[in-house]
């Protein structure tokens, strides 16, 4: 219920979306505003997923956030951090670097390379499958299984 209320607030004001992203539970630690983030800070630490939209009210953006919140443990297990940018007028560094047009989901691996660009929302299952196919993730899985 709390998430639904916060989502409704997010539709009303961009500041409410920031409040949604600034909380303390697992979902809000996973999802945060892009701000002045530099992708270099995530190298070898996390797999950024950047979600761009022209408005926090974009139905595709809302659907993507809903997908992520519905299955956040699968993403947390893969060291994912979700960065959101719904203000094209702010001209944040990530928007300038990745040049989205409207809604776009960008998946970046731990090495800093863009592995996927999608113009439509992706389910967590599709996202995790794409992550699990990367060489770095395969290496992580092998290490956990005791294989080197």
TIRO-2110 file (N, C-alpha, C; in Angstrom, 1 decimal):
// TIRO-2110
0.8, -1.2, 0.0, N, 1, A
0.0, 0.0, 0.0, CA, 1, A
0.9, 1.3, 0.0, C, 1, A
2.0, 1.2, 0.8, N, 2, A
2.9, 2.4, 0.9, CA, 2, A
3.4, 2.7, -0.5, C, 2, A
3.8, 1.7, -1.3, N, 3, A
4.4, 1.9, -2.6, CA, 3, A
3.3, 2.5, -3.6, C, 3, A
2.1, 2.1, -3.4, N, 4, A
1.1, 2.6, -4.3, CA, 4, A
0.8, 4.1, -4.0, C, 4, A
0.8, 4.4, -2.7, N, 5, A
0.6, 5.8, -2.3, CA, 5, A
1.8, 6.7, -2.8, C, 5, A
3.0, 6.2, -2.7, N, 6, A
4.2, 6.9, -3.1, CA, 6, A
4.2, 7.1, -4.6, C, 6, A
3.7, 6.0, -5.3, N, 7, A
3.6, 6.1, -6.8, CA, 7, A
2.6, 7.2, -7.2, C, 7, A
1.5, 7.3, -6.5, N, 8, A
0.5, 8.3, -6.8, CA, 8, A
1.1, 9.7, -6.6, C, 8, A
1.8, 9.8, -5.5, N, 9, A
2.5, 11.1, -5.2, CA, 9, A
3.5, 11.4, -6.3, C, 9, A
4.2, 10.4, -6.8, N, 10, A
5.2, 10.6, -7.8, CA, 10, A
4.6, 11.1, -9.1, C, 10, A
3.4, 10.7, -9.3, N, 11, A
2.7, 11.3, -10.5, CA, 11, A
2.4, 12.7, -10.3, C, 11, A
2.2, 13.2, -9.1, N, 12, A
1.8, 14.6, -8.9, CA, 12, A
2.9, 15.5, -8.9, C, 12, A
4.1, 15.1, -8.4, N, 13, A
5.3, 16.0, -8.4, CA, 13, A
6.6, 15.3, -8.6, C, 13, A
7.5, 15.9, -9.4, N, 14, A
8.8, 15.2, -9.5, CA, 14, A
9.5, 15.1, -8.2, C, 14, A
9.3, 16.0, -7.3, N, 15, A
9.9, 16.0, -5.9, CA, 15, A
9.5, 14.7, -5.2, C, 15, A
8.3, 14.3, -5.4, N, 16, A
7.8, 13.1, -4.7, CA, 16, A
8.5, 11.9, -5.2, C, 16, A
8.9, 11.9, -6.5, N, 17, A
9.6, 10.7, -7.0, CA, 17, A
11.0, 10.7, -6.3, C, 17, A
11.6, 11.8, -6.1, N, 18, A
12.9, 11.9, -5.4, CA, 18, A
12.7, 11.3, -4.0, C, 18, A
11.6, 11.7, -3.3, N, 19, A
11.3, 11.2, -2.0, CA, 19, A
11.1, 9.7, -2.0, C, 19, A
10.5, 9.2, -3.1, N, 20, A
10.4, 7.7, -3.2, CA, 20, A
11.7, 7.0, -3.3, C, 20, A
12.6, 7.7, -4.0, N, 21, A
14.0, 7.1, -4.2, CA, 21, A
14.9, 7.3, -3.0, C, 21, A
14.5, 8.1, -2.0, N, 22, A
15.4, 8.5, -0.9, CA, 22, A
15.1, 7.7, 0.3, C, 22, A
14.2, 6.8, 0.3, N, 23, A
13.8, 6.0, 1.5, CA, 23, A
14.9, 5.0, 1.9, C, 23, A
14.5, 4.1, 2.9, N, 24, A
15.5, 3.2, 3.4, CA, 24, A
15.3, 1.8, 3.2, C, 24, A
14.2, 1.3, 2.5, N, 25, A
14.0, -0.1, 2.4, CA, 25, A
14.8, -0.6, 1.1, C, 25, A
14.8, -1.9, 0.9, N, 26, A
15.6, -2.5, -0.2, CA, 26, A
15.2, -1.9, -1.5, C, 26, A
14.0, -1.7, -1.8, N, 27, A
13.6, -1.2, -3.1, CA, 27, A
14.1, 0.2, -3.3, C, 27, A
14.1, 1.1, -2.3, N, 28, A
14.6, 2.4, -2.6, CA, 28, A
16.1, 2.5, -2.6, C, 28, A
16.8, 1.5, -2.0, N, 29, A
18.2, 1.4, -2.1, CA, 29, A
18.6, 1.0, -3.5, C, 29, A
17.7, 0.2, -4.1, N, 30, A
18.0, -0.3, -5.4, CA, 30, A
17.7, 0.8, -6.5, C, 30, A
16.6, 1.6, -6.2, N, 31, A
16.2, 2.6, -7.2, CA, 31, A
16.6, 4.0, -6.6, C, 31, A
17.3, 4.8, -7.4, N, 32, A
17.6, 6.2, -7.0, CA, 32, A
17.7, 7.1, -8.1, C, 32, A
17.6, 8.4, -7.9, N, 33, A
17.7, 9.3, -9.0, CA, 33, A
19.1, 9.4, -9.5, C, 33, A
19.2, 9.6, -10.8, N, 34, A
20.5, 9.6, -11.5, CA, 34, A
21.4, 10.7, -10.9, C, 34, A
20.9, 11.9, -10.7, N, 35, A
21.7, 13.0, -10.2, CA, 35, A
22.9, 13.2, -11.0, C, 35, A
24.0, 13.5, -10.4, N, 36, A
25.3, 13.8, -11.1, CA, 36, A
26.2, 12.6, -11.1, C, 36, A
25.6, 11.4, -11.0, N, 37, A
26.3, 10.2, -11.0, CA, 37, A
27.2, 10.0, -12.3, C, 37, A
28.4, 9.5, -12.0, N, 38, A
29.3, 9.2, -13.1, CA, 38, A
29.4, 7.6, -13.1, C, 38, A
29.3, 7.1, -14.3, N, 39, A
29.3, 5.6, -14.4, CA, 39, A
30.6, 5.0, -13.8, C, 39, A
31.7, 5.8, -13.8, N, 40, A
33.0, 5.2, -13.3, CA, 40, A
32.9, 4.8, -11.8, C, 40, A
32.0, 5.4, -11.1, N, 41, A
31.9, 5.1, -9.7, CA, 41, A
31.3, 3.7, -9.5, C, 41, A
30.7, 3.1, -10.5, N, 42, A
30.1, 1.8, -10.4, CA, 42, A
31.0, 0.7, -11.0, C, 42, A
32.1, 1.0, -11.6, N, 43, A
33.0, 0.0, -12.2, CA, 43, A
33.4, -1.0, -11.2, C, 43, A
33.2, -2.3, -11.6, N, 44, A
33.5, -3.5, -10.9, CA, 44, A
32.8, -3.6, -9.5, C, 44, A
31.8, -2.7, -9.3, N, 45, A
31.1, -2.7, -8.0, CA, 45, A
29.6, -3.1, -8.3, C, 45, A
29.0, -2.5, -9.3, N, 46, A
27.6, -2.7, -9.5, CA, 46, A
27.3, -2.7, -11.0, C, 46, A
26.1, -3.2, -11.3, N, 47, A
25.6, -3.1, -12.7, CA, 47, A
24.5, -2.1, -12.8, C, 47, A
24.8, -0.9, -13.3, N, 48, A
23.8, 0.1, -13.4, CA, 48, A
22.8, -0.2, -14.5, C, 48, A
21.5, 0.1, -14.1, N, 49, A
20.4, 0.1, -15.1, CA, 49, A
19.9, 1.5, -15.0, C, 49, A
20.0, 2.2, -16.1, N, 50, A
19.5, 3.6, -16.2, CA, 50, A
18.2, 3.6, -16.9, C, 50, A
17.2, 4.2, -16.3, N, 51, A
15.9, 4.3, -16.9, CA, 51, A
15.6, 5.8, -17.2, C, 51, A
15.5, 6.1, -18.4, N, 52, A
15.2, 7.5, -18.9, CA, 52, A
13.7, 7.6, -19.3, C, 52, A
13.1, 8.7, -19.0, N, 53, A
11.8, 9.1, -19.5, CA, 53, A
11.7, 10.6, -19.6, C, 53, A
10.8, 11.1, -20.4, N, 54, A
10.6, 12.5, -20.5, CA, 54, A
9.8, 13.1, -19.4, C, 54, A
9.2, 12.2, -18.6, N, 55, A
8.3, 12.7, -17.5, CA, 55, A
8.2, 11.5, -16.5, C, 55, A
8.1, 11.8, -15.2, N, 56, A
7.8, 10.8, -14.2, CA, 56, A
6.4, 10.2, -14.4, C, 56, A
5.6, 10.8, -15.2, N, 57, A
4.2, 10.2, -15.5, CA, 57, A
4.2, 9.3, -16.7, C, 57, A
5.3, 9.2, -17.4, N, 58, A
5.3, 8.3, -18.6, CA, 58, A
4.9, 6.9, -18.2, C, 58, A
3.8, 6.4, -18.8, N, 59, A
3.3, 5.0, -18.5, CA, 59, A
4.4, 4.0, -18.6, C, 59, A
5.3, 4.1, -19.5, N, 60, A
6.4, 3.1, -19.7, CA, 60, A
7.3, 3.2, -18.5, C, 60, A
7.6, 4.4, -18.0, N, 61, A
8.5, 4.5, -16.9, CA, 61, A
7.8, 3.9, -15.6, C, 61, A
6.6, 4.2, -15.4, N, 62, A
5.8, 3.7, -14.3, CA, 62, A
5.8, 2.2, -14.3, C, 62, A
5.5, 1.6, -15.5, N, 63, A
5.5, 0.2, -15.6, CA, 63, A
6.9, -0.4, -15.3, C, 63, A
7.9, 0.2, -15.8, N, 64, A
9.3, -0.3, -15.5, CA, 64, A
9.6, -0.3, -14.0, C, 64, A
9.2, 0.7, -13.4, N, 65, A
9.5, 0.8, -11.9, CA, 65, A
8.6, -0.3, -11.2, C, 65, A
7.4, -0.5, -11.7, N, 66, A
6.6, -1.5, -11.1, CA, 66, A
7.2, -2.9, -11.2, C, 66, A
7.7, -3.2, -12.4, N, 67, A
8.4, -4.5, -12.7, CA, 67, A
9.6, -4.6, -11.7, C, 67, A
10.4, -3.6, -11.6, N, 68, A
11.6, -3.7, -10.7, CA, 68, A
11.2, -3.9, -9.3, C, 68, A
10.2, -3.1, -8.8, N, 69, A
9.8, -3.2, -7.4, CA, 69, A
9.2, -4.6, -7.1, C, 69, A
8.5, -5.2, -8.1, N, 70, A
7.9, -6.5, -7.9, CA, 70, A
8.9, -7.6, -7.7, C, 70, A
10.1, -7.5, -8.2, N, 71, A
11.1, -8.6, -8.0, CA, 71, A
12.5, -8.0, -7.8, C, 71, A
12.6, -7.1, -6.8, N, 72, A
13.9, -6.4, -6.6, CA, 72, A
14.9, -7.4, -6.0, C, 72, A
14.6, -8.4, -5.3, N, 73, A
15.6, -9.3, -4.8, CA, 73, A
16.5, -10.0, -5.9, C, 73, A
15.9, -10.3, -7.0, N, 74, A
16.6, -10.9, -8.1, CA, 74, A
17.7, -9.9, -8.7, C, 74, A
17.3, -8.6, -8.7, N, 75, A
18.3, -7.6, -9.1, CA, 75, A
19.4, -7.3, -8.1, C, 75, A
19.0, -7.3, -6.8, N, 76, A
19.9, -7.0, -5.7, CA, 76, A
21.0, -8.2, -5.7, C, 76, A
20.5, -9.4, -6.0, N, 77, A
21.4, -10.5, -6.0, CA, 77, A
22.5, -10.4, -7.1, C, 77, A
22.2, -9.6, -8.1, N, 78, A
23.1, -9.4, -9.2, CA, 78, A
23.9, -8.1, -9.2, C, 78, A
23.9, -7.5, -8.0, N, 79, A
24.6, -6.2, -7.8, CA, 79, A
24.1, -5.1, -8.7, C, 79, A
22.8, -5.0, -8.9, N, 80, A
22.2, -4.0, -9.8, CA, 80, A
21.9, -2.7, -8.9, C, 80, A
22.1, -1.6, -9.5, N, 81, A
21.6, -0.3, -9.0, CA, 81, A
20.8, 0.3, -10.1, C, 81, A
19.6, 0.8, -9.8, N, 82, A
18.8, 1.5, -10.8, CA, 82, A
18.8, 3.0, -10.7, C, 82, A
19.2, 3.6, -11.7, N, 83, A
19.3, 5.1, -11.7, CA, 83, A
18.1, 5.6, -12.6, C, 83, A
17.4, 6.6, -12.1, N, 84, A
16.3, 7.1, -12.9, CA, 84, A
16.5, 8.6, -13.3, C, 84, A
16.1, 9.0, -14.5, N, 85, A
16.2, 10.3, -15.0, CA, 85, A
14.9, 10.6, -15.8, C, 85, A
14.1, 11.4, -15.2, N, 86, A
12.8, 11.7, -15.8, CA, 86, A
12.7, 13.2, -16.2, C, 86, A
13.9, 13.9, -16.2, N, 87, A
13.8, 15.3, -16.5, CA, 87, A
14.8, 15.7, -17.6, C, 87, A
14.4, 15.6, -18.9, N, 88, A
15.4, 15.9, -19.9, CA, 88, A
15.9, 17.3, -19.9, C, 88, A
15.2, 18.3, -19.3, N, 89, A
15.7, 19.6, -19.2, CA, 89, A
16.9, 19.8, -18.3, C, 89, A
17.1, 18.9, -17.4, N, 90, A
18.2, 19.0, -16.5, CA, 90, A
19.5, 18.8, -17.1, C, 90, A
19.5, 18.1, -18.2, N, 91, A
20.8, 17.8, -19.0, CA, 91, A
21.8, 17.1, -18.1, C, 91, A
21.5, 16.1, -17.3, N, 92, A
22.4, 15.4, -16.5, CA, 92, A
23.5, 14.7, -17.3, C, 92, A
24.6, 14.4, -16.7, N, 93, A
25.7, 13.8, -17.4, CA, 93, A
25.3, 12.5, -18.1, C, 93, A
24.6, 11.6, -17.4, N, 94, A
24.2, 10.3, -17.9, CA, 94, A
23.3, 10.5, -19.2, C, 94, A
22.4, 11.5, -19.1, N, 95, A
21.6, 11.7, -20.3, CA, 95, A
22.4, 12.2, -21.5, C, 95, A
23.4, 13.1, -21.2, N, 96, A
24.2, 13.6, -22.3, CA, 96, A
25.1, 12.5, -22.9, C, 96, A
25.6, 11.6, -22.0, N, 97, A
26.4, 10.5, -22.4, CA, 97, A
25.7, 9.4, -23.2, C, 97, A
24.5, 9.1, -22.8, N, 98, A
23.7, 7.9, -23.4, CA, 98, A
22.7, 8.4, -24.4, C, 98, A
22.4, 9.6, -24.4, N, 99, A
21.5, 10.3, -25.4, CA, 99, A
20.2, 9.5, -25.7, C, 99, A
19.3, 9.4, -24.7, N, 100, A
18.0, 8.7, -24.9, CA, 100, A
17.1, 9.6, -25.6, C, 100, A
16.1, 8.9, -26.2, N, 101, A
15.0, 9.6, -26.9, CA, 101, A
13.7, 9.1, -26.2, C, 101, A
13.1, 9.9, -25.4, N, 102, A
11.9, 9.4, -24.7, CA, 102, A
12.3, 8.3, -23.7, C, 102, A
11.5, 7.3, -23.6, N, 103, A
11.8, 6.2, -22.6, CA, 103, A
12.9, 5.4, -23.2, C, 103, A
13.8, 5.0, -22.3, N, 104, A
14.9, 4.1, -22.6, CA, 104, A
15.4, 3.4, -21.4, C, 104, A
15.6, 2.1, -21.5, N, 105, A
16.3, 1.4, -20.4, CA, 105, A
17.7, 1.0, -20.9, C, 105, A
18.7, 1.3, -20.1, N, 106, A
20.1, 1.0, -20.5, CA, 106, A
20.7, 0.1, -19.4, C, 106, A
21.2, -1.1, -19.9, N, 107, A
21.8, -2.0, -19.0, CA, 107, A
23.3, -1.9, -19.2, C, 107, A
24.1, -1.7, -18.1, N, 108, A
25.5, -1.5, -18.2, CA, 108, A
26.2, -2.6, -17.3, C, 108, A
27.2, -3.3, -17.8, N, 109, A
27.8, -4.3, -17.0, CA, 109, A
28.9, -3.7, -16.1, C, 109, A
29.4, -4.5, -15.2, N, 110, A
30.4, -4.1, -14.2, CA, 110, A
31.6, -3.5, -14.9, C, 110, A
31.9, -3.9, -16.1, N, 111, A
33.1, -3.3, -16.8, CA, 111, A
32.8, -2.0, -17.4, C, 111, A
31.6, -1.5, -17.3, N, 112, A
31.2, -0.2, -17.8, CA, 112, A
30.7, -0.1, -19.2, C, 112, A
30.5, -1.3, -19.8, N, 113, A
30.1, -1.3, -21.2, CA, 113, A
28.5, -1.4, -21.3, C, 113, A
27.9, -0.7, -22.2, N, 114, A
26.5, -0.8, -22.4, CA, 114, A
26.2, -2.2, -23.1, C, 114, A
25.4, -3.0, -22.4, N, 115, A
25.1, -4.3, -23.0, CA, 115, A
23.7, -4.4, -23.6, C, 115, A
22.8, -3.5, -23.2, N, 116, A
21.4, -3.5, -23.7, CA, 116, A
20.9, -2.1, -23.7, C, 116, A
20.1, -1.7, -24.8, N, 117, A
19.3, -0.5, -24.8, CA, 117, A
18.0, -0.9, -25.3, C, 117, A
16.9, -0.6, -24.5, N, 118, A
15.6, -1.0, -24.8, CA, 118, A
14.6, 0.2, -24.8, C, 118, A
13.8, 0.3, -25.8, N, 119, A
12.8, 1.4, -25.9, CA, 119, A
11.5, 1.1, -25.2, C, 119, A
11.4, -0.1, -24.6, N, 120, A
10.2, -0.5, -23.9, CA, 120, A
10.5, -1.1, -22.6, C, 120, A
9.6, -1.1, -21.6, N, 121, A
9.9, -1.7, -20.3, CA, 121, A
10.3, -3.2, -20.5, C, 121, A
11.1, -3.7, -19.6, N, 122, A
11.6, -5.0, -19.6, CA, 122, A
11.2, -5.6, -18.3, C, 122, A
10.8, -6.9, -18.2, N, 123, A
10.5, -7.6, -17.0, CA, 123, A
11.8, -7.9, -16.3, C, 123, A
11.8, -8.1, -15.0, N, 124, A
13.0, -8.4, -14.3, CA, 124, A
13.6, -9.8, -14.8, C, 124, A
12.7, -10.6, -15.2, N, 125, A
13.2, -11.9, -15.8, CA, 125, A
14.0, -11.7, -17.0, C, 125, A
13.6, -10.8, -17.9, N, 126, A
14.3, -10.4, -19.1, CA, 126, A
15.7, -9.8, -18.7, C, 126, A
15.6, -8.9, -17.8, N, 127, A
16.8, -8.2, -17.3, CA, 127, A
17.8, -9.1, -16.8, C, 127, A
17.4, -10.0, -15.9, N, 128, A
18.3, -10.9, -15.2, CA, 128, A
18.9, -11.9, -16.2, C, 128, A
18.1, -12.3, -17.2, N, 129, A
18.6, -13.2, -18.3, CA, 129, A
19.8, -12.5, -19.0, C, 129, A
19.6, -11.3, -19.4, N, 130, A
20.6, -10.5, -20.1, CA, 130, A
21.8, -10.4, -19.2, C, 130, A
21.7, -10.1, -17.9, N, 131, A
22.8, -10.0, -17.0, CA, 131, A
23.5, -11.3, -16.9, C, 131, A
22.8, -12.4, -16.8, N, 132, A
23.4, -13.7, -16.6, CA, 132, A
24.2, -14.2, -17.8, C, 132, A
24.0, -13.6, -18.9, N, 133, A
24.7, -14.0, -20.1, CA, 133, A
26.1, -13.3, -20.3, C, 133, A
26.3, -12.3, -19.4, N, 134, A
27.6, -11.6, -19.5, CA, 134, A
28.7, -12.4, -18.9, C, 134, A
29.9, -12.2, -19.5, N, 135, A
31.1, -13.0, -19.0, CA, 135, A
31.4, -12.7, -17.5, C, 135, A
31.2, -11.5, -17.0, N, 136, A
31.5, -11.2, -15.6, CA, 136, A
30.5, -11.9, -14.7, C, 136, A
29.3, -12.0, -15.1, N, 137, A
28.3, -12.6, -14.2, CA, 137, A
28.5, -14.2, -14.3, C, 137, A
28.9, -14.7, -15.4, N, 138, A
29.2, -16.1, -15.5, CA, 138, A
30.4, -16.5, -14.6, C, 138, A
31.4, -15.6, -14.5, N, 139, A
32.5, -15.8, -13.6, CA, 139, A
32.1, -15.7, -12.2, C, 139, A
31.2, -14.8, -11.8, N, 140, A
30.7, -14.7, -10.5, CA, 140, A
29.9, -16.0, -10.1, C, 140, A
29.1, -16.5, -11.0, N, 141, A
28.4, -17.7, -10.7, CA, 141, A
29.4, -18.9, -10.5, C, 141, A
30.4, -19.0, -11.3, N, 142, A
31.4, -20.1, -11.2, CA, 142, A
32.1, -20.0, -9.9, C, 142, A
32.5, -18.8, -9.5, N, 143, A
33.1, -18.6, -8.2, CA, 143, A
32.3, -19.0, -7.0, C, 143, A
31.0, -18.7, -7.1, N, 144, A
30.1, -19.1, -6.0, CA, 144, A
29.9, -20.6, -5.9, C, 144, A
30.0, -21.3, -7.1, N, 145, A
29.9, -22.7, -7.1, CA, 145, A
31.2, -23.4, -6.8, C, 145, A
32.3, -22.6, -6.6, N, 146, A
33.6, -23.2, -6.2, CA, 146, A
34.5, -23.5, -7.4, C, 146, A
34.0, -23.2, -8.6, N, 147, A
34.9, -23.4, -9.8, CA, 147, A
35.6, -22.1, -10.1, C, 147, A
36.8, -22.2, -10.6, N, 148, A
37.6, -21.0, -10.9, CA, 148, A
38.0, -21.0, -12.3, C, 148, A
END
